[in-house]
Amino acid sequence: MKTDLKKKRIRTENISKRAQNISVSLIKEMSMLADAVRGGGGSRIIPFGQGVPYFDTPEYIKREIIESLQQKDTRAYTLMPGINELRDLVARRLEITHAIKKIDSRREVMITVGCQEAIACALSAVIDDGDEVILFTPGFASHIQQVIHFGGKPKFATLKEIDNWAIDFVKLEKAVTKKTKAILFANPANPTGKVLTVKEVKLLAAFAKKHDLFIISDETYDFLTYDGIPYFSPASLPGVRNRIIVCGSFSKKYALTGYRIGYAFAEQGITSQMMKVHDALVICSPAISQKAAIAALKNSPASEKSTAEFVKGFSENRERICARLDNLGNFFSYQKPMGAYYIFVKYDYPKLDSRQMAQKILNDIHVVVIPGSAFGPTGENHLRFSFGGTPEDIDEGFNRLDKWVASLR
């Protein structure tokens, strides 16, 4: 069964311009196309697409979720900004891992429906129609759509691919105008696996202060770096406390993607505005998901053990996928990721753009990859592979790719 990214009927009559101006992320589009291919029969789908860790939710979290189901308050709304215990735990974690001093958990921490809702609340709180938000390219696809949806205009600053996706501060300066209001980025980065150096983070903080910008830092993968590279958050720098919004997630670190649970940290004046948006959008995060997050954070020894196992597994997967890509070095090239579980691969096949290439790979060999064009203007001629899946899936996917690439020559 063949699928096509373009064959879809879209109504525009009486539909808002705000909705028409955005599109479903190609990450999700490819997942839906893969589901259609799966429904048509044939070989098993190999998922290098959406970033879902192959590890199951740790047992110590599952046990507390089961107990939570028996608690009467689980059926009810929680406090709008989140359960107090969870906000306390988030604050303590940030104080330890991010070296942030004296966090007021009642006024500076809010619990959200995943990291993406935290970012949505942040953008809605700080930008008006026509304001510009600087995004790195390549950068996370959903950030682009979120900025547009909230009336902003993405301004792209190109990363230096040849230098392992380093920030080009000359181009960053050129991206600033009088309308620029914020800079939004993921660190470690999706789709490149780039981890910002301490120097880069400090330069970004100085850049934000110089131009009076908010920093919206997507720290979903803050726990997942390789080769001993330290994670350094701009929130640890006292000079940007009044302009930093940290958006985090429990999804990847604790294998809770389906629970949709995240958080935001910012100084009180910012969170008070974000909470109004949060209340209008969702009222509160699901109680059961918040209790899962409490279980994750309060069981420190078990948490540290499961996280270490996750990092070890993803590190082994990184080596595995890089070795398989090296075997296809005449077709694929890449910069080795230093964090997260994505690798942004350049391909040598000018006949097809990245959407066509991803679609052809899916139709021909039932392997899901994400078109690079989803990640900004410099993403074209690239594909994003997730190595968050099982080692067996990585091997099977590349067994198919080996034969497929050979057939193209």
C-alpha positions in Angstrom: 0.0 0.0 0.0 1.5 3.3 -1.1 0.9 6.6 0.9 1.3 10.2 -0.1 2.0 13.2 2.2 0.1 15.5 -0.1 -3.2 13.7 -0.6 -5.4 15.2 2.0 -8.5 17.3 1.8 -8.3 20.5 3.8 -11.2 22.8 4.4 -10.5 26.5 4.4 -14.0 28.0 4.2 -14.8 29.7 7.5 -11.7 28.4 9.1 -9.5 30.8 11.1 -6.3 32.1 9.5 -4.5 31.1 12.7 -5.3 27.5 12.1 -4.7 27.7 8.4 -1.2 29.2 9.0 0.1 26.1 10.8 0.5 22.5 9.8 0.7 19.2 11.5 4.3 18.3 12.2 5.8 16.0 9.6 6.9 13.8 12.6 3.2 13.1 13.3 2.4 12.9 9.5 4.9 10.2 9.0 3.5 8.3 12.0 0.0 8.5 10.5 1.3 7.4 7.1 3.1 4.5 8.7 -0.1 3.5 10.3 -1.8 3.4 6.9 1.0 1.3 5.5 0.7 -1.1 8.4 -3.0 -1.4 7.8 -2.2 -2.4 4.2 -0.3 -5.4 5.3 3.3 -6.3 4.3 6.4 -6.3 6.3 6.6 -5.0 9.9 7.1 -1.2 10.2 10.5 -0.2 11.6 10.1 3.1 13.5 13.0 5.6 13.3 10.4 8.3 13.4 8.7 9.6 16.6 10.9 9.9 19.7 9.5 7.2 21.9 12.0 5.4 24.2 11.8 1.6 23.9 12.1 1.1 27.6 8.9 0.5 29.5 7.8 2.7 32.4 9.9 1.5 35.4 8.1 -0.9 37.8 8.4 1.4 40.8 6.4 4.0 39.0 3.8 1.5 37.8 3.2 0.3 41.3 2.4 3.8 42.5 0.2 4.5 39.5 -1.8 1.4 40.5 -2.1 2.5 44.0 -3.1 6.0 42.9 -6.1 4.6 41.0 -7.5 3.5 44.3 -7.2 7.0 45.8 -10.4 9.0 45.5 -8.7 12.3 44.7 -7.2 10.9 41.5 -10.6 11.2 39.8 -10.7 15.0 40.5 -9.0 18.2 39.3 -5.8 19.0 41.0 -4.7 22.6 41.9 -4.5 24.5 38.6 -0.7 24.9 38.8 -0.2 21.3 39.9 0.0 19.1 43.0 2.1 20.9 45.7 4.2 17.8 46.3 5.1 17.5 42.7 6.0 21.2 42.4 8.2 20.9 45.5 10.0 17.9 44.0 10.5 19.6 40.7 12.0 22.7 42.5 14.4 20.5 44.5 15.5 18.6 41.4 16.2 21.9 39.5 18.1 23.2 42.5 20.3 20.1 42.5 20.7 19.4 38.7 20.6 23.0 37.4 22.3 24.8 40.3 19.4 27.2 40.6 19.2 28.8 44.1 16.1 29.3 46.2 13.3 28.3 43.9 9.8 29.2 45.2 7.9 26.1 44.2 4.5 27.7 44.8 5.1 30.7 42.6 7.8 29.7 40.2 6.9 26.1 39.2 3.9 24.9 37.2 2.9 21.4 36.1 1.9 21.2 32.4 0.5 18.7 29.9 3.9 17.8 28.6 6.8 20.1 27.7 4.9 21.3 24.6 2.1 22.8 26.7 4.8 24.5 28.8 6.2 26.1 25.7 2.8 27.0 24.4 2.1 28.8 27.7 5.4 30.6 27.6 5.0 31.8 24.0 1.4 32.9 24.6 2.6 34.8 27.7 5.5 36.7 26.1 4.7 37.4 22.4 2.1 39.5 20.6 1.1 39.3 17.0 4.0 40.2 14.8 6.7 39.6 17.5 9.7 37.6 16.3 11.1 34.5 18.0 14.6 33.3 17.0 14.9 29.6 16.4 17.9 27.6 15.4 17.8 25.8 12.1 17.7 22.8 12.0 15.5 22.9 15.1 12.5 21.1 16.6 9.6 21.1 14.1 6.8 21.9 16.7 8.6 25.0 17.9 8.1 26.5 14.5 4.4 25.8 14.4 3.9 27.0 18.0 5.5 30.3 17.3 3.3 30.8 14.2 0.1 29.7 16.0 0.6 32.3 18.7 1.0 35.1 16.2 4.7 35.2 16.2 7.2 35.1 13.3 10.0 32.6 13.3 13.4 34.1 12.6 16.0 31.4 11.8 19.6 31.4 12.8 21.6 28.7 10.9 23.8 26.3 12.8 27.2 25.2 11.5 26.8 21.6 10.4 30.4 21.1 9.6 31.3 22.1 13.2 28.9 19.6 14.8 26.0 22.1 14.7 27.7 24.9 16.6 25.9 28.2 17.0 27.0 30.8 14.5 26.8 33.9 16.7 27.4 36.2 13.7 24.2 34.9 12.1 22.4 35.0 15.4 23.1 38.7 15.7 21.9 39.2 12.2 18.6 37.5 13.1 17.7 40.2 15.7 15.4 43.1 14.8 13.4 45.6 16.9 10.5 43.1 16.8 12.5 40.2 18.3 11.1 39.1 21.7 12.5 35.7 22.5 14.9 32.9 21.6 13.6 29.4 21.8 15.7 26.2 21.6 16.0 22.7 22.7 19.1 21.6 24.6 20.1 18.8 24.0 18.8 19.5 20.5 16.1 17.7 18.5 16.8 16.8 15.6 20.6 17.1 15.7 21.6 15.8 19.2 23.7 18.9 19.7 24.6 19.7 23.3 25.4 23.4 24.0 28.8 24.0 25.5 29.1 26.0 28.7 30.6 28.8 26.5 27.7 28.7 24.1 25.2 28.9 26.9 26.9 31.9 28.5 27.1 33.7 25.2 23.4 33.0 24.6 22.7 34.5 28.0 24.7 37.6 27.2 23.0 37.8 23.9 19.6 37.7 25.5 20.5 40.4 28.0 22.0 42.6 25.3 18.9 42.5 23.2 16.4 42.3 26.1 15.0 38.9 25.1 13.3 36.0 26.9 15.1 32.7 26.8 12.7 29.7 26.4 14.8 26.6 27.0 13.3 23.2 26.1 15.2 20.9 28.4 13.3 17.6 27.7 16.6 15.7 27.2 18.7 17.4 30.0 19.5 14.0 31.5 20.7 12.4 28.2 24.2 13.3 27.2 27.1 11.1 26.0 30.9 10.8 26.4 30.9 12.6 29.7 29.6 15.9 28.3 28.0 17.9 31.1 24.6 19.4 30.8 24.6 23.2 31.5 21.3 25.1 31.7 21.1 28.9 31.2 18.8 28.8 34.3 22.0 28.3 36.4 23.2 31.8 35.5 21.9 34.4 37.9 22.0 37.2 35.3 19.1 35.7 33.3 16.8 34.6 36.1 14.3 37.3 35.2 14.2 36.3 31.5 14.5 32.5 31.5 11.6 30.1 31.1 12.7 26.4 31.6 10.3 23.9 30.0 10.9 20.3 31.0 9.4 16.8 30.6 9.1 13.5 32.4 8.3 11.7 29.1 11.8 10.5 28.0 13.6 10.2 31.3 11.0 8.0 32.9 9.3 6.5 29.8 6.1 8.4 30.4 5.4 9.8 26.9 1.8 8.7 26.9 1.1 10.3 30.3 1.7 13.8 28.8 3.3 15.4 31.9 5.8 18.2 32.0 6.7 21.4 33.9 7.8 25.0 33.6 10.0 27.1 35.8 10.3 30.9 35.6 10.3 33.8 38.0 6.9 34.6 39.6 6.0 37.5 37.3 6.3 35.2 34.2 4.6 32.1 35.7 1.6 34.1 36.9 0.9 35.0 33.2 1.7 31.5 32.0 -0.7 30.0 34.5 -3.6 32.1 33.1 -3.0 30.5 29.7 -2.6 27.1 31.3 -6.0 27.5 33.0 -7.7 28.6 29.8 -6.2 25.7 27.8 -6.4 22.6 30.1 -7.3 23.7 33.7 -4.7 21.3 35.1 -2.6 18.3 34.2 -4.2 14.9 34.7 -4.0 13.8 38.3 -2.9 10.3 37.5 0.0 11.7 35.3 1.0 14.0 38.1 1.1 11.1 40.6 3.3 9.1 38.1 5.7 12.1 38.1 5.7 12.2 41.9 6.6 8.5 42.0 9.4 9.2 39.5 11.0 12.0 41.5 10.5 10.9 45.1 12.1 7.4 44.7 15.6 8.7 44.1 17.7 5.4 44.2 15.2 3.6 42.0 15.0 6.7 39.7 18.7 7.0 39.4 19.1 3.3 38.6 16.4 3.3 35.9 17.8 6.5 34.4 21.3 5.1 34.3 20.0 2.1 32.5 18.2 4.3 30.0 21.3 6.3 29.3 23.4 3.2 28.9 20.9 1.7 26.4 20.6 4.8 24.3 24.4 5.2 24.3 24.8 1.7 23.0 22.1 2.5 20.4 24.0 5.6 19.3 27.1 3.5 18.6 25.0 0.9 16.8 23.3 3.4 14.5 26.5 5.3 13.8 28.3 2.1 12.8 25.4 1.2 10.4 25.5 4.6 8.9 29.2 4.4 8.4 28.6 1.3 6.3 26.5 3.5 4.0 29.0 6.3 3.9 28.7 6.7 0.2 25.0 7.7 0.7 24.7 9.1 4.2 26.8 11.5 6.2 26.3 12.8 9.7 27.6 14.6 12.8 27.7 12.3 15.8 25.1 13.4 18.3 26.3 14.3 21.8 22.8 14.1 23.4 19.2 13.1 23.1 18.5 10.1 20.8 18.3 11.6 17.3 20.8 11.8 14.5 20.3 14.2 11.6 21.6 12.5 8.4 22.5 14.1 5.1 21.8 12.0 2.1 23.3 12.0 -1.4 20.4 11.6 -3.8 19.5 14.9 -5.5 16.6 13.3 -7.4 14.3 13.5 -4.3 13.7 16.2 -1.7 13.4 15.0 1.9 9.7 14.6 1.9 9.8 12.5 -1.2 12.8 10.5 0.2 11.1 9.8 3.5 7.9 8.7 1.7 9.8 6.5 -0.7 11.7 4.8 2.1 8.4 4.2 3.9 6.6 2.8 0.8 9.5 0.8 -0.5 10.9 -0.9 2.7 8.4 0.1 5.5 11.0 2.1 7.5 9.9 5.4 9.1 12.2 8.4 9.0 11.4 12.1 9.2 11.9 14.6 6.4 14.6 17.1 7.2 12.5 19.9 5.8 10.3 19.7 9.0 13.1 21.2 11.0 13.6 24.5 9.3 15.1 26.0 6.1 18.4 24.2 6.4 16.9 20.8 7.0 16.4 19.9 3.4 18.4 17.0 2.0 18.5 15.5 5.5 16.5 12.8 7.3 16.0 12.5 11.1 16.5 9.1 12.6 15.5 8.3 16.1 17.7 5.7 17.9 15.3 5.5 20.8 14.0 2.1 19.5 15.2 -1.4 20.2 18.6 -2.5 19.0 16.8 -5.2 17.0 14.8 -2.6 15.2 17.9 -0.6 14.4 19.6 -3.7 12.9 16.5 -4.7 10.9 15.9 -1.2 9.7 19.4 -0.9 8.4 19.4 -4.4 6.9 16.6 -3.1 4.7 18.3 0.2 4.1 21.5 -1.5 3.0 19.6 -3.4 0.2 17.5 -0.4 -0.7 20.4 2.0 -1.1 22.2 -0.6 -3.2 19.2 -0.8 -5.5 19.2 2.9 -6.2 22.7 3.0 -7.7 
